[in-house]
Amino acid sequence: MDPFQYQNSELFCEDVSVSALAEEFGTPLWVYSKAKLVHEYQQIQNAFAAVDPVICYSVKANSNLSLLKVLSEQGCSFDVVSGGELYRVREAGADTTKVAFAGVGKTDDEIRFALESDILMFNVESEPELDAISRIAGEMGKVAPVALRLNPDVDGKTHEKTTTGRKGNKFGMDIERHNELADKVLADPNLELRGIHLHIGSPINTTDPYRQAAEKALSVVRELRSKGHQTNWINLGGGFGLNYKNDEAPPASVYAEVIVPIIQEAECRLALEPGRSIAGNSGILVSEVIFVKYEGGKRFVIQDAAMTDLIRPAMYDSFHKLWPVNPSVPAPEDFEVEIENCSLADIVGPVCESSDYFAKGRSFPNVNRGDLLATFSAGAYGTVMSSNYNSRPRGTEVLVDGNEYKIIRRRESYEDLVAHERV
Ligand code: LLP
């Protein structure tokens, strides 16, 4: 299901023309499809229905309140990594009792806030964190629900900067320590052991790393239970793939085929923390061509969106499909090859960094100043990683629902840029 379709050389989001939105709201502009967001959530929920999962959408992927509200209305829960994200979940009116709280550096204030919010569990990433949670829970007269985040030492074969489940990463605790850590929780009246948490990295486009992680989880749960520990939850984290190019990511049902039987064998509740796979293809970034220039034997298309809006190409060499909103050449199936009636171009932003590009050496149609461009798969890790570097205000975000749409974040102004400063 792709809500972004060309009809007569015009890009639509559901039933709304993208160029009409750009005319009304200006660029850079983020356009999200409500139907796609809901569809992707439901795909995961249905795929894992046999084990009645708790799907904790990973707020870090896109934390806009309206998107959180849409998901919450579907029964989705949330994975947060900071007090700020938990605040957003509360502001969106969501139920906090199914929230998982991860992160290697939770502060006392954040722990307190999470305990006040009666979250489902802390994904605990170190022994000092266990001590801190215990102390604060004791002060508050509460028993804190914890899951041990264990590092499974599984290679997710993903980008160096987004792999998390190999020994030596900063996340979690060595899996060999599970007995010792569980004993520590059991001996502490301020803590309750809910289960274990493992996250391998992201995006993981194959199922084998999940099989390995789930099997390790199963053997840990068995061992802990044989020692009398109540371990009822396995949280396998996030990381499901996204089709940035074509069909490189398996659908949720394929991950489920591997994971569900192991969870059934473990007789555990399953939590998952997908972010990218829900939000990623629900959003695009629309920009306008400012100039086209030919220098050094190359064509540069300079647009008004930049690494300050979408940092993924600069940070991870990520590939994003990019095509004009009103193209003179139909969008190809494959964006990585030479395309007829196109020539090579670097598509870059205005920021003063050589790494400010969206595409390099890309076969691209002729475009002119004022033309609109769409960067696809921008719904996850786009706005959330954006910045005001070069004092660039962030653009408007719009949510489309059928033939209706609404602003879900207004464009920042120059006044917004200095609003928190004092002279
Ligand atoms: N759970 C944990 C513990 C995580 O660390 C992450 C992502 C997720 C869930 C969600 O993963 P997802 O389903 O979205 O793949 N900025 C990078 C991605 C960083 C991911 C960090 N952790 C990017 O743009 O590719």
Boltz pocket constraint, residues with backbone or C-beta under 6 A from the ligand:
constraints:
  - pocket:
      binder: B
      contacts: [[A, 58], [A, 61], [A, 79], [A, 102], [A, 161], [A, 162], [A, 164], [A, 199], [A, 201], [A, 202], [A, 203], [A, 237], [A, 238], [A, 239], [A, 240], [A, 273], [A, 274], [A, 275], [A, 276], [A, 277], [A, 312], [A, 316], [A, 380], [A, 381]]
      max_distance: 6.0
